[in-house]
Amino acid sequence: MSSPSAEASSSNRVFITGMGMISPLGHDRETHIKSLKEGKNHFSEVKLFDCSRQRVKTAGMINLDDCSDHHQLSEKEMKRLDRGGKILMHATGEALRDAGLSEVPEGIPFVVGTSAGAMPLGEHYYRQANTLPLNRRGQFSRVEHYQPQRSAATVQRGLGFRGHTQIISNACASGANAIGHAYQLIKSGKKQIALAGGYDALSEMVFTGFGSLQALCQSGIPRPFDADRDGLAIGEAAAMMVLESEESMLARGATPIAEVCGYGMATDLHHLTQPHPEGNAAISSMGQACRDGNIQPSEIQYINSHGTGTPLNDVAEANAICHWAGDHAKNIMVSSTKSAMGHSLGGAGAIESAICLLALESQSVPASLNIRTPDPACKFDLVTEPREAKLDTVLTNSFGFGGCNATLIFRRKT
């Protein structure tokens, strides 16, 4: 297969030809499909930092032993790379291998969504600086990796390619926005190929912050769309995808996983941490994605919802789906996979996009776990057990603090 150029294409269709992922559910496509079909929770006690003063002490956590060692970094360099950088390295490398890209085109857009970025490195520096003598506190090596783009640059060096890095940080919509931006670059003809996705690793500041907002579920097990839900669970994940024009894909003989056929985004400006109760921006985001792909709501069979498990978020999203889909809402299967692995913030939109592709590939729908009594606002087909289904077109929502909303639509390869 020939190595593609990253530059312009005349085709308007955009395909995903490679995918890499790691989350509490697994470290590749096969382990994720297996976990999703089993329909089990993946939460454990947090031991990365002291949680003794926190009311909630569990999260969805990744086993770093599952990370690939296919990189060019020295042991010393890997030690400097934070937890988030390591899972980003794994997902990016897996995506490139899955796409059959032994040679990555020079200048490939490398679009990465993250919310916390390298925040754990800042936390580590703060803890160490407070114990060091004053004349040793200014060590540059302790903060040089703190910038979010530094992890992305290290990943490129470790995997042997040079790309144009773009970091997108729109809270919990970051990963979806990164994929959407790469999609727009290719659809507009500006680029033929791009790497895009998102990541976030567990951070003490983020974990404590959500605890201070009283947004975490007290049991440690979230119940999105349950009438008695009481909050979310924090998780961590990374997913990266190779997006490619039809021209580039055919030229190098690549096999598509799925087609990206719609992207929408909107901001509601209602409240810093609360969505508009009627889901106005969510309605707009889903509507834009459909118009972008010339798709009707009646063509969507499954929605991987944002579904965090907080009282206000879930009812707003349910209202938005029902308003946007109208009478067809009752026919749409909806679930939240955060119920199994937690909310990975900037990585959520990316890992949930990857799960949508797995649903198309396996022709099965993952469940919203832990539901006892569905919320009455859920006037759609709420999936509470994994099921087989005929899927052609699926949608994923990602909504972030500050009212950032993003929607992506994927279609089964034909």
C-alpha positions in Angstrom: 0.0 0.0 0.0 1.3 3.5 -0.8 1.7 6.1 1.8 -0.9 8.9 1.4 -0.3 12.6 1.3 -2.0 14.6 4.1 -3.0 17.3 1.6 -6.2 18.1 -0.2 -8.8 15.7 -1.7 -11.7 16.2 -4.0 -13.9 13.7 -2.2 -16.5 14.8 0.3 -16.9 11.4 2.0 -14.9 10.7 5.2 -14.1 7.2 6.5 -12.5 5.8 9.6 -9.8 3.3 8.6 -8.1 2.7 11.9 -9.0 2.8 15.5 -7.1 2.4 18.8 -8.7 2.5 22.3 -8.1 1.8 25.9 -10.5 2.1 28.9 -11.5 0.2 32.0 -13.3 -2.1 29.6 -10.2 -3.2 27.7 -7.2 -2.3 25.6 -8.4 -3.1 22.1 -11.5 -3.7 20.0 -11.9 -7.4 20.9 -11.7 -6.8 24.7 -14.1 -3.9 24.5 -16.7 -5.9 22.5 -16.4 -8.7 25.0 -16.8 -6.4 28.0 -19.8 -4.6 26.4 -21.5 -7.9 25.6 -21.0 -9.1 29.2 -22.6 -6.0 30.6 -20.6 -5.7 33.7 -19.4 -2.7 35.8 -15.7 -1.9 35.8 -15.1 0.3 38.9 -12.5 -0.1 41.6 -11.0 1.6 44.6 -8.8 4.6 43.7 -5.2 4.0 44.9 -3.3 6.5 42.8 -3.8 9.2 45.4 -5.2 9.6 48.9 -9.0 9.4 49.0 -9.4 9.0 52.7 -11.1 12.4 53.0 -13.4 11.9 50.0 -16.9 10.6 50.3 -16.5 8.6 47.1 -13.4 6.4 46.7 -14.0 4.5 43.4 -13.5 5.2 39.7 -13.3 3.4 36.4 -9.6 2.8 36.0 -7.2 1.5 33.3 -4.6 -1.2 33.9 -1.5 0.4 32.5 0.1 -3.0 32.1 -2.2 -3.3 29.1 -0.5 -0.4 27.3 1.4 -1.3 24.2 5.2 -1.0 24.3 5.5 -0.4 20.5 7.3 3.0 20.7 10.7 4.5 20.4 11.0 6.2 23.7 13.7 5.4 26.3 12.8 4.0 29.7 13.7 7.4 31.2 11.4 9.2 28.8 8.5 6.9 29.5 8.9 7.5 33.2 8.5 11.2 32.6 5.3 10.7 30.5 2.3 10.9 32.7 -0.6 8.4 32.9 -2.6 10.3 30.3 0.3 10.5 27.9 0.8 6.7 28.2 -2.8 5.9 27.3 -2.7 8.4 24.4 0.4 6.7 23.1 -1.3 3.3 23.3 -4.5 4.5 21.5 -2.6 6.4 18.8 -0.2 3.5 18.0 -3.1 1.0 17.9 -5.0 3.3 15.5 -2.0 3.6 13.1 -1.4 -0.1 13.1 -5.1 -0.8 12.6 -5.1 1.5 9.6 -2.0 -0.2 8.1 0.0 3.0 8.2 3.6 1.8 8.5 4.5 5.3 7.2 2.6 8.2 8.5 2.4 11.2 6.0 4.4 14.2 7.0 2.2 17.0 8.5 -0.7 14.8 9.3 -3.2 16.7 11.5 -3.0 15.3 15.0 -6.2 16.6 16.7 -6.4 15.7 20.3 -9.2 16.5 22.7 -8.5 16.6 26.5 -10.0 18.3 29.5 -7.5 17.6 32.3 -4.5 17.3 29.9 -1.3 16.8 31.9 -2.8 18.0 35.2 -1.5 15.0 37.1 2.0 16.2 36.3 1.2 19.6 37.8 -0.1 17.9 40.9 3.0 15.8 41.2 5.2 18.9 40.8 3.3 20.8 43.5 3.6 17.9 46.0 7.3 17.6 45.4 8.1 21.3 45.3 6.6 21.8 48.7 9.0 19.3 50.2 12.2 20.5 48.4 14.6 23.2 49.5 13.9 26.6 48.1 17.0 26.5 45.8 15.7 23.3 44.1 12.0 24.3 43.4 12.5 25.7 40.0 13.5 22.6 38.2 12.3 22.9 34.6 12.2 19.1 34.1 9.4 18.9 36.6 7.0 21.2 34.6 8.1 20.8 31.0 5.5 18.2 30.3 2.7 20.1 32.0 1.5 21.7 28.7 -1.2 19.6 27.1 0.5 19.7 23.7 3.7 18.3 25.2 2.2 14.9 25.7 0.9 14.9 22.1 4.4 15.9 20.9 6.0 13.1 22.9 3.5 10.6 21.4 4.5 11.7 17.9 8.2 11.3 18.7 7.6 8.0 20.3 5.7 6.7 17.3 8.0 8.2 14.7 5.9 10.8 12.9 5.6 14.5 12.7 2.1 16.0 12.6 0.4 19.3 12.9 -0.8 19.2 16.5 -4.1 20.8 17.6 -5.4 20.5 21.1 -9.1 21.0 21.7 -10.4 21.5 25.2 -14.1 22.0 25.4 -14.6 20.1 28.7 -16.4 16.8 28.2 -17.1 17.5 24.5 -13.4 17.7 23.7 -12.9 14.2 22.2 -16.0 14.5 20.0 -15.0 18.0 18.9 -11.6 16.7 17.9 -13.0 14.0 15.7 -15.5 16.5 14.3 -12.7 19.0 13.5 -10.7 16.3 11.7 -13.8 15.3 9.8 -14.3 18.9 8.7 -10.7 19.2 7.5 -11.2 16.2 5.2 -14.7 16.9 4.1 -13.7 20.5 3.1 -10.9 19.1 0.9 -8.1 20.7 3.0 -6.7 17.3 4.1 -6.8 13.7 2.9 -6.0 12.0 6.2 -6.0 12.9 9.9 -5.5 11.4 13.3 -8.1 12.5 15.9 -9.6 11.5 19.2 -9.3 12.3 22.9 -8.0 11.2 26.3 -8.0 11.9 29.9 -6.5 10.0 32.8 -7.6 10.1 36.5 -6.5 13.3 38.2 -6.7 14.0 41.9 -7.8 17.6 41.3 -10.6 16.6 38.9 -11.7 13.8 41.2 -11.7 16.1 44.2 -13.4 18.8 42.2 -16.3 16.7 41.2 -16.6 15.5 44.8 -16.8 19.1 46.0 -19.6 19.7 43.5 -21.4 16.7 45.0 -21.7 15.4 41.5 -20.3 11.9 42.2 -22.7 9.0 42.9 -22.4 8.0 46.6 -22.4 4.3 45.9 -19.6 4.6 43.4 -21.9 2.9 40.7 -23.6 5.4 38.4 -27.1 4.7 37.1 -27.7 6.9 34.0 -31.4 7.4 33.2 -32.6 5.7 36.5 -35.3 7.7 38.3 -33.2 7.6 41.5 -29.8 8.4 40.0 -27.6 10.5 42.2 -24.4 11.3 40.2 -21.6 10.3 38.0 -18.5 8.2 38.4 -15.1 9.4 37.1 -13.3 7.2 34.6 -10.4 7.4 32.3 -10.0 6.5 28.6 -8.2 7.2 25.3 -9.4 6.6 21.8 -7.8 7.7 18.5 -9.0 7.2 14.9 -7.5 7.5 11.5 -10.0 9.6 9.4 -9.5 9.4 5.6 -10.9 10.7 2.4 -12.5 8.1 0.0 -9.8 9.0 -2.5 -6.9 8.3 -0.1 -8.5 5.2 1.3 -9.0 3.6 -2.1 -5.6 4.7 -3.3 -3.8 2.7 -0.6 -6.3 -0.2 -0.5 -7.5 0.5 3.1 -10.6 -1.1 4.5 -13.1 1.3 6.1 -14.5 0.6 9.6 -17.3 3.1 9.2 -18.2 6.4 7.6 -18.4 9.7 9.5 -21.5 11.2 8.0 -22.6 14.1 10.3 -21.2 16.5 12.9 -22.9 19.2 14.9 -22.1 21.5 17.8 -23.8 24.1 19.8 -23.5 26.0 23.1 -26.4 26.8 25.4 -24.7 29.4 27.8 -27.3 28.4 30.4 -25.2 27.7 33.4 -21.6 26.7 34.1 -22.4 23.2 35.3 -26.1 22.7 34.5 -27.6 22.0 31.0 -30.6 23.9 29.8 -33.6 21.8 31.2 -35.1 21.4 27.8 -31.8 20.6 26.2 -32.0 23.5 23.7 -28.3 23.3 22.6 -28.5 19.5 22.5 -31.4 19.7 20.1 -29.5 22.1 18.0 -26.4 19.9 18.0 -28.2 16.8 16.9 -30.2 18.8 14.3 -27.0 20.2 12.9 -25.4 16.8 12.6 -28.4 15.4 10.8 -28.5 18.4 8.4 -24.7 18.0 7.8 -25.2 14.4 6.7 -28.6 14.9 5.1 -30.0 12.4 7.6 -33.4 12.2 9.2 -33.9 11.2 12.8 -35.9 8.2 11.6 -32.7 6.8 10.1 -30.9 6.6 13.5 -31.2 3.2 15.2 -29.0 3.8 18.2 -27.8 6.7 20.3 -24.8 6.4 22.6 -25.9 9.1 25.0 -23.9 11.5 27.1 -25.8 10.0 30.0 -23.6 10.9 33.0 -26.0 9.8 35.7 -26.6 13.3 37.2 -30.2 14.3 37.9 -30.1 17.4 35.7 -28.0 16.1 32.8 -30.0 12.9 32.0 -33.4 14.5 32.0 -32.2 17.4 29.8 -30.8 14.9 27.3 -33.9 12.7 27.4 -36.0 15.8 26.7 -33.7 16.8 23.8 -33.8 13.4 22.2 -37.6 13.2 22.4 -38.0 16.7 21.0 -35.5 16.2 18.2 -36.7 12.8 17.2 -40.4 13.4 17.7 -42.6 10.3 17.2 -39.6 8.3 16.1 -38.0 8.6 19.6 -39.8 5.5 20.8 -38.0 3.4 18.1 -34.5 4.7 18.9 -32.3 2.5 21.2 -30.5 4.6 23.7 -27.9 3.7 26.3 -25.1 5.2 28.3 -21.8 3.3 28.5 -20.6 5.5 31.2 -22.6 3.2 33.4 -20.0 0.6 32.9 -16.7 2.6 32.9 -17.4 6.1 34.2 -17.0 9.5 32.7 -13.6 10.0 31.1 -14.1 13.8 30.5 -12.1 14.8 27.4 -11.8 11.2 26.4 -15.5 10.5 26.7 -16.6 11.6 23.2 -13.7 9.7 21.6 -14.2 6.4 23.5 -17.9 6.6 23.0 -17.5 7.2 19.3 -15.3 4.1 19.2 -18.0 2.2 21.0 -20.4 3.3 18.3 -18.1 1.8 15.7 -17.9 -1.4 17.7 -21.7 -1.5 17.8 -21.9 -1.2 14.0 -19.2 -3.8 13.6 -20.7 -6.3 16.0 -24.3 -5.5 15.3 -25.0 -5.3 19.0 -26.1 -2.5 21.3 -24.4 -2.0 24.7 -26.5 -1.5 27.8 -27.2 1.2 30.3 -26.4 -0.8 33.4 -27.6 -0.5 37.0 -31.1 0.7 36.1 -33.8 -0.2 38.6 -36.6 2.2 37.6 -36.3 4.1 34.2 -36.8 7.9 34.4 -40.3 8.8 33.1 -38.6 11.3 30.7 -37.1 8.4 28.8 -39.7 8.0 26.1 -37.3 6.1 23.9 -36.1 2.5 23.9 -33.8 2.5 26.9 -31.5 -0.5 26.5 -30.9 -2.1 29.9 -29.4 -5.4 28.7 -26.9 -5.9 25.9 -28.8 -7.0 22.7 -28.2 -7.9 19.1 -29.6 -5.4 16.7 -29.5 -4.5 13.0 -27.6 -1.2 12.9 -26.8 1.0 9.9 -26.6 4.5 11.4 -25.8 5.5 15.0 -25.3 8.8 16.8 -23.3 9.8 19.9 -23.7 12.9 22.1 -21.1 14.6 24.2 -22.1 17.6 26.4 -19.6 19.6 28.5 -19.6 22.1 31.3 -20.3 25.6 30.1 -22.9 24.2 27.7 -20.5 22.8 25.0 -22.5 20.2 23.0 -21.2 18.0 20.2 -22.9 15.3 18.1 -21.4 12.8 15.7 -23.1 10.4 13.3 -21.6 7.2 12.0 -22.8 4.9 9.3 -21.9 1.2 8.7 -19.5 0.5 6.0 -21.1 -0.4 2.7 
